[in-house]
């Protein structure tokens, strides 16, 4: 897409999207026009730890969004994919291997289309400072959450490898001496049944714990029409999750927090369909790939399910998906002195899944790939933080190791015959980092940081012709330099240069080994440099906003490109240079004491260098993202409160692969989603009830599209309209 076409699209936005900035601007006019509204509440200035320091969000020289856990609960947001609908230039999809519990975040044109152990995401996700290495099963349940921070742009200095697009920080509620019990229950259409319990208690003056557990189920969107014995419907989900955290204050200066969590989920394959007639030269349509005589003859669209949310597979092995994950961590904080502190984080996590796809989507046993995967990771981080005179600093050592594997075989088929894919990889990463800040004046602060990272990977691939072993290593110095200045009106203007780094990646499905025994090699390390300026803060006590302009250059960035080859479903790395530039806006306004509006808007132009005369595009990257969320609070005469809220989010057209060629049929159409909540809180009561509607207009949309040359896979979103009631109680 050319820049001129991008701006043309921008100019043709519908009136709802254009109203985002206008709604927030109206708040300023209303404030100036009505001096009597001085009793309005101040907008909450959330304290964040994006720079591994506690800072008010307006003072952080980073483009970021923050959501408090209580506000998320009021909106009924319980999955990280839903958060992605309200952050500018963020798109979160879930489609890995047909799984229903994966989360694939893309920030400013950077993410990951795949999930296999030889690939790494470009957006890192952290829970209480612990990096989550895998995406399948990463759709973290958002119960017991203090807040979520979404950091946009490379975060290589403080967050290290795999954060070249940004980072998502999930911070859970820490145990304390307060006695709190929270219960919530939800029932709705699509067989929704959900329940959560949260308990926090102080056991002694020095010992406290909290605990949460929950169950969540949702019915499917279709049936396996040729397999009535399938355990689950298409898109059906069942999940148990739990977490316990214990905090012990050994002294006034020394504390320990031990946390353990687990989830266990299973359900039906994500909805998807296969386009065959649209590829008249493809192997499915011609039947040429199946040998002579062919086992089925040529296929047509009529051989797949007529309803794309049904599935016509005849392979029971791919109908059920599962994932399990568990982890334990120890966090130690020690105040060495009034000006110096140390923090130690030790974590071990494990995950496993079963998933897969039947690519032909028919009753015939042609191309289906049941898949199993597992990963074990251990991480250690030691920080030394504090003040040296007028300087404050964050420094540390980091070590990470991951061992993982993926398996296809035995019950897999390619071209009607046996299929094998065995991947194993061990990754070791070491880093040292420091970030220093200095208040040059009361209004001017400068900060800078360095991080040195070493990565090593050892990988083995077997596609049926014997194991192939490869190893590689990379190292990189990442840096950032930032300055922020507080204006007389209290707004904060900042400028920053940030760099990011990601180690190289081996091919995900190296069936190229059938023709080239040396093709199983890793790419070079990825580097990113981001230039950004922004303005953020409270314009008045009733209106806050942030705006950022950015330009990010990426070198040696791999896109995953998949085709069918002689040996199997081949996925290789297309290495490109990419530039992402754009603007981001967020604003919250209190129009009156009872009426508030939150808005977000992101526009981005992504330019990718030509490859052999073809100009790729960034996959799964909309050039326009927007949301608007008005809410109104009614106070009844008896003191009861009725809260109403509407959430509208928009993602423009994008492409499911690194090509904008319309003949490849991989354009993912724009989508507009609307949710609502109507809540009732009685006076002097400890409970609340909400009526909710999610995707109320039942917008059905694609999560991804993939053209293999023989057929087009269309991965459907598991999102659909849902209406229900939610009850919550705190005591």
C-alpha positions as CSV (number, residue, x, y, z in Angstrom):
1,X,0.0,0.0,0.0
2,X,1.4,3.4,-0.9
3,X,1.5,6.3,1.5
4,X,-0.9,8.3,-0.7
5,X,-3.4,5.4,-0.6
6,X,-3.0,5.1,3.2
7,X,-3.8,8.8,3.7
8,X,-6.8,8.4,1.4
9,X,-8.1,5.6,3.5
10,X,-7.5,7.8,6.6
11,X,-9.5,10.6,5.1
12,X,-12.5,8.3,4.5
13,X,-13.0,7.2,8.1
14,X,-16.6,6.9,9.2
15,X,-18.0,9.5,11.4
16,X,-17.7,7.4,14.6
17,X,-13.9,7.1,14.2
18,X,-13.5,10.8,13.4
19,X,-15.4,11.7,16.5
20,X,-12.7,10.3,18.8
21,X,-10.6,13.4,19.0
22,X,-13.6,15.7,18.8
23,X,-15.2,14.0,21.8
24,X,-12.1,14.6,23.9
25,X,-11.7,18.2,22.6
26,X,-15.3,19.0,23.5
27,X,-14.4,18.2,27.1
28,X,-11.9,21.1,27.2
29,X,-14.5,23.5,25.8
30,X,-17.0,22.3,28.4
31,X,-14.6,22.8,31.2
32,X,-13.8,26.4,30.1
33,X,-17.4,27.2,29.6
34,X,-18.7,26.0,32.9
35,X,-16.7,27.3,35.9
36,X,-19.2,25.9,38.3
37,X,-18.1,22.3,37.6
38,X,-15.2,22.5,39.9
39,X,-16.5,19.6,42.0
40,X,-15.8,17.0,39.3
41,X,-13.5,14.1,40.2
42,X,-9.9,14.2,39.1
43,X,-8.9,11.7,36.6
44,X,-6.9,8.9,38.2
45,X,-3.2,9.2,37.5
46,X,-2.2,5.5,37.4
47,X,1.2,4.6,38.9
48,X,3.1,2.3,36.6
49,X,6.4,0.4,36.7
50,X,7.1,0.4,32.9
51,X,10.7,1.6,33.6
52,X,11.0,-0.8,36.6
53,X,10.5,2.3,38.8
54,X,7.3,3.4,40.3
55,X,6.2,6.5,38.3
56,X,3.0,8.3,37.4
57,X,2.1,7.3,33.9
58,X,2.4,10.9,32.6
59,X,6.0,11.1,33.6
60,X,7.2,8.0,31.7
61,X,8.9,8.9,28.4
62,X,7.3,5.9,26.6
63,X,4.1,5.6,24.6
64,X,2.1,3.3,26.8
65,X,-1.5,2.4,27.9
66,X,-2.4,1.3,31.4
67,X,-5.5,-0.4,32.7
68,X,-6.4,-1.0,36.3
69,X,-7.7,-4.4,37.2
70,X,-10.9,-3.1,38.8
71,X,-11.8,-1.1,35.6
72,X,-11.1,-4.2,33.5
73,X,-13.5,-6.2,35.8
74,X,-16.2,-3.6,35.4
75,X,-15.9,-3.8,31.6
76,X,-16.0,-7.6,31.8
77,X,-12.6,-7.9,30.2
78,X,-11.1,-11.2,31.3
79,X,-8.7,-12.1,28.4
80,X,-5.7,-10.3,27.1
81,X,-7.1,-10.5,23.5
82,X,-9.9,-8.1,24.6
83,X,-7.4,-5.6,25.9
84,X,-5.9,-5.4,22.4
85,X,-9.2,-3.9,21.1
86,X,-8.6,-0.6,23.0
87,X,-4.9,0.2,22.5
88,X,-3.7,2.3,19.5
89,X,-1.6,0.4,17.0
90,X,-2.1,-2.9,18.9
91,X,-3.8,-5.9,17.3
92,X,-4.1,-9.2,19.2
93,X,-5.2,-12.3,17.3
94,X,-5.4,-15.9,18.4
95,X,-4.9,-18.6,15.7
96,X,-1.8,-20.6,16.4
97,X,-2.3,-24.2,15.2
98,X,-6.0,-23.8,15.4
99,X,-5.7,-23.3,19.2
100,X,-8.3,-21.4,21.2
101,X,-6.0,-20.3,24.0
102,X,-3.2,-18.5,22.1
103,X,-2.6,-14.8,21.9
104,X,-0.5,-13.3,19.1
105,X,0.1,-9.6,19.9
106,X,1.2,-7.2,17.1
107,X,2.4,-3.7,18.1
108,X,3.3,-1.2,15.4
109,X,3.7,-3.8,12.7
110,X,5.7,-6.3,14.8
111,X,4.5,-9.7,16.1
112,X,4.6,-13.4,15.2
113,X,2.4,-15.4,12.9
114,X,3.7,-18.8,14.1
115,X,4.1,-20.6,17.4
116,X,6.7,-23.4,16.9
117,X,9.7,-23.6,19.2
118,X,12.1,-22.2,16.6
119,X,10.2,-18.9,16.4
120,X,10.1,-16.1,18.9
121,X,7.5,-13.3,19.4
122,X,8.4,-9.7,18.7
123,X,6.2,-8.5,21.5
124,X,7.2,-9.8,25.0
125,X,4.6,-10.6,27.7
126,X,5.6,-10.4,31.4
127,X,3.6,-11.5,34.5
128,X,5.0,-9.9,37.7
129,X,8.4,-9.5,36.0
130,X,8.5,-13.0,34.6
131,X,8.8,-13.4,30.8
132,X,6.4,-15.8,29.1
133,X,8.3,-17.5,26.3
134,X,5.5,-19.2,24.4
135,X,2.2,-17.9,22.8
136,X,0.0,-21.0,22.9
137,X,-1.8,-20.9,26.2
138,X,-0.7,-17.3,26.8
139,X,-4.2,-15.8,26.7
140,X,-3.7,-15.0,30.3
141,X,-6.8,-15.0,32.5
142,X,-7.1,-11.5,34.0
143,X,-8.6,-12.4,37.4
144,X,-6.7,-11.0,40.4
145,X,-5.0,-8.3,38.3
146,X,-3.7,-5.0,39.7
147,X,-3.1,-3.5,36.3
148,X,-1.9,-4.1,32.7
149,X,0.7,-1.9,31.0
150,X,1.1,-1.9,27.2
151,X,4.5,-0.4,26.2
152,X,4.7,0.5,22.5
153,X,8.0,0.6,20.6
154,X,11.3,-1.3,21.3
155,X,12.0,-2.0,25.0
156,X,15.4,-3.6,24.5
157,X,17.2,-1.9,27.5
158,X,15.0,-2.9,30.4
159,X,13.0,-5.7,28.9
160,X,15.6,-7.3,26.7
161,X,15.3,-9.7,23.8
162,X,12.0,-10.3,22.0
163,X,10.5,-6.8,22.8
164,X,11.3,-5.1,19.5
165,X,7.7,-4.2,19.0
166,X,6.8,-3.6,22.6
167,X,6.0,-5.3,25.8
168,X,2.9,-6.2,27.8
169,X,3.2,-6.1,31.5
170,X,0.7,-7.9,33.7
171,X,0.9,-7.1,37.4
172,X,-1.1,-9.2,39.8
173,X,-2.5,-8.1,43.2
174,X,0.1,-8.6,45.9
175,X,-0.9,-10.2,49.2
176,X,-1.4,-7.9,52.2
177,X,-2.9,-7.7,55.6
178,X,-6.4,-6.7,54.4
179,X,-9.2,-9.3,54.7
180,X,-11.0,-9.3,51.4
181,X,-13.1,-11.9,49.6
182,X,-14.5,-11.4,46.1
183,X,-16.9,-13.6,44.3
184,X,-18.1,-13.3,40.7
185,X,-20.4,-15.4,38.6
186,X,-21.4,-15.0,34.9
187,X,-23.9,-16.8,32.7
188,X,-24.9,-15.9,29.2
189,X,-25.7,-17.0,25.7
190,X,-23.4,-19.4,23.8
191,X,-23.4,-21.6,27.0
192,X,-21.3,-19.1,28.9
193,X,-20.7,-20.2,32.5
194,X,-18.0,-18.5,34.5
195,X,-17.0,-18.2,38.1
196,X,-14.1,-16.7,40.1
197,X,-13.2,-16.4,43.7
198,X,-10.5,-14.2,45.2
199,X,-9.4,-14.3,48.9
200,X,-6.8,-12.1,50.6
201,X,-5.9,-12.6,54.2
202,X,-3.2,-11.5,56.6
203,X,-2.3,-14.5,58.7
204,X,0.1,-12.7,61.1
205,X,1.7,-9.3,61.3
206,X,4.4,-10.5,58.8
207,X,2.6,-13.2,56.7
208,X,-0.2,-12.8,54.2
209,X,-1.5,-14.7,51.2
210,X,-4.0,-14.3,48.4
211,X,-5.7,-17.0,46.3
212,X,-7.8,-17.0,43.3
213,X,-9.4,-19.8,41.2
214,X,-11.9,-19.9,38.5
215,X,-13.7,-21.9,35.8
216,X,-14.7,-20.6,32.4
217,X,-16.7,-22.3,29.6
218,X,-18.1,-21.1,26.3
219,X,-20.0,-23.1,23.7
220,X,-18.9,-23.6,20.1
221,X,-19.8,-21.9,16.9
222,X,-20.2,-25.0,14.7
223,X,-20.1,-28.7,14.5
224,X,-17.8,-31.4,13.1
225,X,-20.4,-32.5,10.6
226,X,-18.7,-35.8,9.7
227,X,-17.6,-36.7,13.3
228,X,-20.6,-36.9,15.6
229,X,-18.4,-38.6,18.1
230,X,-16.2,-35.5,18.5
231,X,-15.9,-34.6,22.2
232,X,-16.3,-30.8,21.6
233,X,-17.9,-28.5,19.1
234,X,-15.9,-26.2,16.9
235,X,-14.7,-23.3,19.0
236,X,-15.9,-24.7,22.3
237,X,-13.8,-24.0,25.4
238,X,-13.4,-25.3,29.0
239,X,-10.8,-23.9,31.4
240,X,-9.8,-24.1,35.0
241,X,-7.2,-21.7,36.5
242,X,-5.8,-20.9,39.8
243,X,-3.1,-18.9,41.5
244,X,-1.8,-18.6,45.1
245,X,0.7,-16.0,46.4
246,X,2.3,-15.8,49.8
247,X,4.2,-12.8,51.1
248,X,6.5,-12.9,54.1
249,X,8.0,-9.7,55.6
250,X,11.0,-11.2,57.4
251,X,12.1,-7.7,58.6
252,X,11.2,-4.1,57.7
253,X,13.8,-4.3,55.0
254,X,13.5,-7.9,53.7
255,X,10.4,-9.5,52.1
256,X,9.7,-12.7,50.1
257,X,6.9,-13.4,47.7
258,X,6.3,-17.0,46.5
259,X,3.7,-17.4,43.8
260,X,2.4,-20.5,42.0
261,X,-0.2,-20.6,39.2
262,X,-1.7,-23.2,36.8
263,X,-4.3,-23.5,34.1
264,X,-5.8,-26.5,32.4
265,X,-7.9,-26.0,29.3
266,X,-9.4,-28.0,26.5
267,X,-12.0,-27.6,23.8
268,X,-12.7,-27.8,20.1
269,X,-10.6,-26.7,17.2
270,X,-10.8,-23.0,16.3
271,X,-13.2,-22.3,13.4
272,X,-11.6,-22.1,9.9
273,X,-12.3,-23.0,6.3
274,X,-10.4,-23.7,3.1
275,X,-10.8,-22.0,-0.2
276,X,-10.2,-24.4,-3.2
277,X,-12.2,-23.1,-6.2
278,X,-10.4,-19.7,-5.9
279,X,-7.1,-21.5,-6.7
280,X,-7.8,-23.3,-10.0
281,X,-4.2,-24.0,-10.6
282,X,-3.7,-25.5,-7.1
283,X,-3.2,-29.1,-6.3
284,X,-6.6,-29.5,-4.5
285,X,-8.5,-28.2,-7.5
286,X,-6.5,-30.1,-10.2
287,X,-5.9,-33.2,-8.1
288,X,-2.3,-33.4,-9.6
289,X,-0.5,-33.7,-6.3
290,X,-2.3,-36.8,-5.2
291,X,-0.6,-39.3,-7.6
292,X,-2.3,-41.6,-10.1
293,X,-4.8,-42.8,-9.5
294,X,-5.7,-40.0,-7.0
295,X,-7.4,-41.2,-3.7
296,X,-10.2,-38.6,-4.0
297,X,-10.1,-36.9,-7.3
298,X,-10.0,-33.1,-7.6
299,X,-11.6,-31.3,-4.6
300,X,-14.0,-28.4,-4.7
301,X,-15.4,-25.9,-2.2
302,X,-18.4,-28.1,-2.0
303,X,-16.3,-30.7,-0.3
304,X,-15.7,-28.5,2.8
305,X,-18.5,-27.5,5.2
306,X,-21.0,-25.0,3.6
307,X,-21.0,-23.0,6.9
308,X,-17.4,-21.8,7.6
309,X,-18.0,-22.3,11.3
310,X,-18.7,-26.0,10.8
311,X,-15.9,-28.4,9.9
312,X,-16.0,-31.3,7.5
313,X,-12.8,-33.0,8.6
314,X,-12.8,-36.8,8.9
315,X,-9.8,-36.9,11.2
316,X,-10.8,-37.2,14.8
317,X,-7.3,-36.4,15.9
318,X,-7.5,-32.7,15.1
319,X,-10.9,-32.0,16.6
320,X,-9.7,-31.5,20.2
321,X,-7.2,-28.9,21.5
322,X,-5.7,-28.8,24.9
323,X,-3.2,-26.7,26.9
324,X,-1.7,-26.9,30.3
325,X,0.6,-24.5,32.0
326,X,2.1,-24.0,35.4
327,X,4.7,-21.9,37.0
328,X,6.3,-20.9,40.3
329,X,8.3,-17.9,41.2
330,X,10.2,-16.3,44.1
331,X,10.6,-12.6,44.4
332,X,12.8,-11.1,47.1
333,X,13.1,-7.4,47.9
334,X,15.8,-6.2,50.2
335,X,16.3,-2.5,51.2
336,X,20.1,-2.3,51.7
337,X,19.8,1.3,52.8
338,X,17.6,4.3,52.4
339,X,19.0,4.9,49.0
340,X,19.8,1.3,47.8
341,X,17.7,-1.8,47.2
342,X,18.0,-5.2,45.6
343,X,15.4,-7.4,43.9
344,X,15.7,-11.0,43.0
345,X,13.3,-12.9,40.7
346,X,13.6,-16.7,40.2
347,X,11.0,-18.4,38.1
348,X,10.3,-21.8,36.5
349,X,7.5,-22.4,34.1
350,X,6.2,-25.3,32.0
351,X,3.6,-25.6,29.3
352,X,2.2,-28.2,26.9
353,X,-0.5,-28.3,24.3
354,X,-2.2,-30.5,21.7
355,X,-3.6,-28.8,18.6
356,X,-3.4,-29.0,14.8
357,X,-5.3,-28.4,11.6
358,X,-6.8,-30.4,8.8
359,X,-5.7,-28.2,5.9
360,X,-8.0,-29.7,3.3
361,X,-11.0,-29.3,5.6
362,X,-12.7,-32.3,4.0
363,X,-13.5,-35.9,5.1
364,X,-10.5,-37.2,3.2
365,X,-7.3,-37.9,5.0
366,X,-5.1,-35.7,2.8
367,X,-3.3,-33.0,4.7
368,X,-3.9,-33.0,8.5
369,X,-1.4,-32.2,11.1
370,X,-2.2,-33.1,14.7
371,X,0.5,-31.5,16.8
372,X,1.9,-31.6,20.3
373,X,4.3,-29.2,21.9
374,X,5.9,-28.5,25.2
375,X,8.3,-26.0,26.7
376,X,10.1,-25.6,30.0
377,X,11.8,-22.3,31.0
378,X,13.8,-21.1,33.9
379,X,14.7,-17.4,34.4
380,X,16.7,-15.5,37.0
381,X,17.0,-11.7,37.4
382,X,19.0,-9.8,40.0
383,X,18.4,-6.1,40.2
384,X,20.3,-3.4,42.1
385,X,18.3,-0.1,42.2
386,X,18.5,3.1,44.0
387,X,20.0,6.6,44.2
388,X,23.5,7.9,43.9
389,X,23.3,11.6,44.8
390,X,21.0,13.2,42.3
391,X,21.0,10.1,40.0
392,X,18.6,7.3,40.2
393,X,19.3,4.0,38.6
394,X,18.0,0.5,37.7
395,X,20.6,-2.2,37.0
396,X,20.7,-5.9,36.8
397,X,21.8,-9.3,35.6
398,X,19.5,-11.7,33.7
399,X,19.6,-15.4,32.7
400,X,17.0,-17.3,30.8
401,X,16.9,-20.9,29.5
402,X,14.2,-22.6,27.5
403,X,13.9,-26.2,26.2
404,X,11.0,-27.0,24.0
405,X,9.8,-29.4,21.3
406,X,7.1,-29.8,18.7
407,X,5.9,-33.1,17.2
408,X,3.8,-34.0,14.2
409,X,3.8,-37.6,13.1
410,X,2.1,-41.1,13.4
411,X,-1.4,-39.6,13.0
412,X,-0.3,-36.8,10.6
413,X,-0.8,-36.9,6.8
414,X,0.6,-34.9,3.9
415,X,-0.6,-35.6,0.4
416,X,-2.3,-38.6,1.8
417,X,0.9,-40.2,3.0
418,X,2.9,-40.2,6.2
419,X,4.2,-36.9,7.6
420,X,6.8,-36.2,10.1
421,X,8.0,-33.0,11.9
422,X,10.2,-33.1,15.0
423,X,11.6,-29.9,16.3
424,X,13.7,-29.4,19.4
425,X,15.5,-26.3,20.6
426,X,17.4,-25.1,23.6
427,X,17.8,-21.3,24.0
428,X,20.1,-19.7,26.5
429,X,20.1,-15.9,27.0
430,X,22.3,-13.8,29.3
431,X,22.2,-10.1,29.8
432,X,23.5,-7.2,31.9
433,X,21.7,-3.8,32.0
434,X,21.7,-0.4,33.5
435,X,19.4,2.6,33.2
436,X,20.2,5.9,34.9
437,X,18.0,9.0,35.4
438,X,18.9,12.5,36.4
439,X,16.7,15.5,37.2
440,X,18.5,18.3,35.7
441,X,15.9,20.8,37.0
442,X,12.6,20.5,38.7
443,X,11.0,20.3,35.2
444,X,13.6,18.5,33.1
445,X,14.6,14.9,33.4
446,X,17.0,12.9,31.3
447,X,17.6,9.2,31.3
448,X,19.6,6.6,29.4
449,X,20.4,3.0,29.4
450,X,22.5,0.1,28.0
451,X,21.9,-3.6,27.8
452,X,24.3,-6.3,26.6
453,X,22.7,-9.6,25.6
454,X,24.1,-12.9,24.5
455,X,21.9,-15.5,22.9
456,X,22.6,-19.1,22.0
457,X,20.3,-21.6,20.3
458,X,20.8,-25.3,19.6
459,X,18.1,-26.8,17.3
460,X,17.4,-30.2,15.8
461,X,14.9,-30.8,13.0
462,X,13.7,-34.1,11.5
463,X,11.2,-34.0,8.6
464,X,11.5,-37.7,7.8
465,X,15.1,-37.9,6.4
466,X,16.9,-38.0,9.7
467,X,17.8,-35.4,12.3
468,X,19.6,-32.2,11.2
469,X,21.4,-30.3,14.0
470,X,22.3,-26.6,13.9
471,X,23.4,-24.0,16.4
472,X,24.1,-20.3,16.4
473,X,24.8,-17.4,18.7
474,X,24.2,-13.7,18.7
475,X,25.1,-10.7,20.8
476,X,24.0,-7.1,20.8
477,X,24.2,-3.9,22.8
478,X,20.8,-2.1,23.1
479,X,20.5,1.4,24.2
480,X,18.0,4.2,24.9
481,X,18.2,7.9,25.6
482,X,15.2,9.9,26.8
483,X,14.3,13.4,28.0
484,X,11.0,14.7,29.4
485,X,10.1,18.2,30.3
486,X,7.1,19.4,32.4
487,X,5.5,22.5,30.9
488,X,4.0,25.3,32.9
489,X,0.5,23.9,32.4
490,X,1.6,20.5,33.8
491,X,1.8,18.6,30.5
492,X,4.8,16.5,29.9
493,X,6.7,16.5,26.6
494,X,9.2,13.9,25.9
495,X,11.6,12.6,23.2
496,X,13.4,9.3,23.1
497,X,15.6,7.1,21.0
498,X,15.1,3.4,21.8
499,X,16.8,0.3,20.3
500,X,15.7,-3.3,20.5
501,X,17.2,-6.7,19.7
502,X,16.0,-10.2,18.9
503,X,18.2,-13.2,18.2
504,X,18.0,-15.0,14.9
505,X,15.5,-17.8,14.2
506,X,15.7,-21.1,12.5
507,X,13.0,-22.1,9.9
508,X,9.8,-23.3,11.5
509,X,8.9,-26.1,9.1
510,X,12.2,-26.9,7.2
511,X,10.9,-29.3,4.5
512,X,13.4,-27.5,2.4
513,X,15.8,-30.2,3.7
514,X,14.4,-32.5,1.1
515,X,16.1,-30.5,-1.6
516,X,18.8,-28.6,0.3
517,X,20.5,-30.3,3.2
518,X,22.0,-27.0,4.4
519,X,18.8,-24.9,4.5
520,X,18.3,-25.3,8.3
521,X,20.2,-22.2,9.3
522,X,19.2,-19.2,11.5
523,X,18.7,-15.7,10.4
524,X,20.8,-12.8,11.6
525,X,19.9,-11.0,14.7
526,X,17.1,-8.5,14.4
527,X,17.8,-4.9,15.3
528,X,15.3,-2.0,15.8
529,X,15.8,1.7,16.4
530,X,12.8,3.9,17.4
531,X,12.7,7.7,17.3
532,X,9.7,9.1,19.2
533,X,8.3,12.4,20.6
534,X,5.2,12.7,22.6
535,X,3.0,14.9,24.8
536,X,1.0,13.5,27.8
537,X,-0.7,14.6,31.0
538,X,-3.8,16.2,32.4
539,X,-4.9,19.3,30.5
540,X,-7.4,20.0,33.2
541,X,-8.7,18.1,36.2
542,X,-11.3,16.6,33.9
543,X,-9.3,15.9,30.7
544,X,-6.2,13.8,30.2
545,X,-4.5,12.9,26.9
546,X,-1.4,11.5,25.4
547,X,-0.1,11.7,21.8
548,X,3.0,10.2,20.3
549,X,4.8,10.4,16.9
550,X,7.2,7.6,16.1
551,X,9.5,6.3,13.4
552,X,11.0,2.8,13.8
553,X,13.6,1.1,11.6
554,X,14.0,-2.7,11.6
555,X,16.8,-4.6,10.0
556,X,16.9,-8.4,9.3
557,X,13.3,-8.9,10.3
558,X,12.0,-12.4,9.4
559,X,8.5,-12.9,8.1
560,X,7.2,-16.4,8.1
561,X,6.2,-17.6,4.6
562,X,4.4,-20.9,4.1
563,X,4.0,-23.0,1.0
564,X,3.4,-26.7,0.1
565,X,6.5,-28.3,-1.2
566,X,7.5,-31.8,-2.3
567,X,8.2,-32.9,1.3
568,X,5.5,-31.1,3.3
569,X,4.0,-27.8,4.5
570,X,7.1,-25.7,4.3
571,X,7.6,-22.5,6.4
572,X,10.7,-20.3,5.7
573,X,11.9,-16.9,6.8
574,X,11.7,-14.0,4.5
575,X,14.2,-11.5,5.8
576,X,13.2,-7.8,5.3
577,X,14.0,-4.3,6.3
578,X,10.9,-2.4,7.6
579,X,10.1,1.1,8.7
580,X,7.1,1.8,10.8
581,X,6.0,5.4,11.3
582,X,2.8,6.8,12.7
583,X,0.8,8.6,15.4
584,X,-1.0,7.5,18.5
585,X,-3.6,9.2,20.6
586,X,-5.4,8.4,23.9
587,X,-7.7,10.7,25.8
588,X,-10.1,10.5,28.8
589,X,-12.6,13.3,29.4
590,X,-15.2,13.9,32.0
591,X,-17.9,15.9,30.1
592,X,-20.0,16.2,33.3
593,X,-19.8,14.7,36.8
594,X,-21.6,11.6,35.4
595,X,-20.5,11.4,31.8
596,X,-17.0,10.4,30.7
597,X,-15.5,9.3,27.4
598,X,-12.3,7.4,26.7
599,X,-10.8,7.4,23.2
600,X,-7.9,5.9,21.3
601,X,-6.6,6.4,17.8
602,X,-3.6,4.9,16.0
603,X,-2.5,5.5,12.4
604,X,0.5,3.8,11.0
605,X,2.3,3.6,7.6
606,X,4.6,0.6,7.3
607,X,7.1,0.6,4.5
608,X,9.0,-2.7,3.6
609,X,11.9,-2.8,1.2
610,X,11.4,-4.7,-2.1
611,X,12.3,-8.3,-2.3
612,X,13.2,-9.5,-5.9
613,X,11.0,-6.8,-7.4
614,X,8.1,-7.5,-5.0
615,X,7.2,-5.1,-2.2
616,X,6.0,-7.1,0.9
617,X,3.6,-5.7,3.6
618,X,3.7,-6.3,7.3
619,X,1.3,-9.1,8.1
620,X,-1.7,-8.8,10.5
621,X,-1.0,-5.0,10.8
622,X,-4.0,-2.6,10.3
623,X,-2.9,0.9,9.4
624,X,-5.8,2.3,11.5
625,X,-7.0,1.4,15.0
626,X,-9.6,3.3,17.0
627,X,-11.9,3.0,20.0
628,X,-14.4,5.1,21.8
629,X,-15.9,4.3,25.2
630,X,-18.6,6.6,26.6
631,X,-19.9,5.8,30.0
632,X,-22.7,7.4,32.1
633,X,-23.5,7.0,35.8
634,X,-27.1,7.5,37.0
635,X,-27.6,8.2,40.7
636,X,-31.0,7.1,41.9
637,X,-33.0,8.8,44.7
638,X,-32.4,5.9,47.1
639,X,-28.6,6.2,46.7
640,X,-28.2,3.3,44.2
641,X,-26.1,3.7,41.2
642,X,-26.6,2.6,37.6
643,X,-23.5,2.5,35.4
644,X,-23.8,2.3,31.6
645,X,-20.9,1.9,29.2
646,X,-20.5,1.3,25.5
647,X,-17.2,0.2,24.0
648,X,-16.6,0.5,20.2
649,X,-13.4,-0.7,18.6
650,X,-12.2,-0.6,15.0
651,X,-9.4,-2.4,13.1
652,X,-8.9,-1.5,9.5
653,X,-8.1,-3.9,6.6
654,X,-4.9,-5.9,6.9
655,X,-3.2,-8.9,5.2
656,X,-2.7,-12.3,6.6
657,X,0.7,-12.8,4.9
658,X,3.5,-10.5,3.7
659,X,1.8,-9.8,0.4
660,X,-0.9,-7.3,-0.7
661,X,-1.5,-9.0,-4.0
662,X,-5.3,-9.1,-4.3
663,X,-5.0,-12.4,-6.4
664,X,-3.7,-14.2,-3.3
665,X,-7.0,-13.6,-1.4
666,X,-5.3,-12.9,1.9
667,X,-6.8,-9.5,2.8
668,X,-8.4,-9.5,6.2
669,X,-11.3,-7.1,6.1
670,X,-11.9,-4.3,8.6
671,X,-14.0,-5.0,11.7
672,X,-16.0,-2.9,14.0
673,X,-17.0,-4.4,17.4
674,X,-19.4,-3.0,20.0
675,X,-19.8,-4.1,23.6
676,X,-22.1,-2.7,26.3
677,X,-22.4,-3.0,30.1
678,X,-25.3,-1.9,32.3
679,X,-24.5,-2.2,36.0
680,X,-26.6,-1.8,39.1
681,X,-25.0,-1.1,42.6
682,X,-27.5,-0.8,45.5
683,X,-26.8,1.8,48.1
684,X,-24.8,0.6,51.1
685,X,-24.5,-2.9,49.5
686,X,-21.4,-5.1,48.8
687,X,-22.7,-6.5,45.5
688,X,-23.2,-5.4,42.0
689,X,-25.0,-7.0,39.0
690,X,-24.2,-6.2,35.3
691,X,-26.0,-7.0,32.1
692,X,-23.5,-7.3,29.3
693,X,-23.3,-7.7,25.6
694,X,-20.1,-8.6,23.7
695,X,-19.9,-8.1,19.9
696,X,-23.6,-7.2,20.1
697,X,-24.0,-6.9,16.3
698,X,-22.4,-10.4,15.8
699,X,-19.6,-9.2,13.6
700,X,-18.0,-12.3,12.1
701,X,-14.4,-11.7,11.0
702,X,-11.2,-13.4,10.1
703,X,-8.2,-13.7,12.4
704,X,-5.8,-14.6,9.6
705,X,-5.5,-15.8,6.0
706,X,-2.8,-17.9,4.5
707,X,-2.2,-18.7,0.8
708,X,0.0,-21.8,0.3
709,X,-0.1,-21.8,-3.5
710,X,-2.5,-24.8,-3.5
711,X,-5.3,-23.4,-1.3
712,X,-6.2,-20.6,1.0
713,X,-6.6,-21.2,4.7
714,X,-9.1,-18.8,6.3
715,X,-8.8,-18.7,10.1
716,X,-12.0,-17.4,11.6
717,X,-12.2,-15.5,14.9
718,X,-13.8,-17.4,17.8
719,X,-15.5,-14.1,18.7
720,X,-19.3,-13.9,18.3
721,X,-22.2,-12.1,19.9
722,X,-22.9,-12.9,23.5
723,X,-25.3,-11.6,26.1
724,X,-25.6,-12.3,29.7
725,X,-25.5,-11.3,33.4
726,X,-22.6,-11.0,35.8
727,X,-22.9,-10.9,39.6
728,X,-20.0,-9.8,41.8
729,X,-19.7,-9.4,45.6
730,X,-16.9,-8.1,47.8
731,X,-16.8,-8.7,51.6
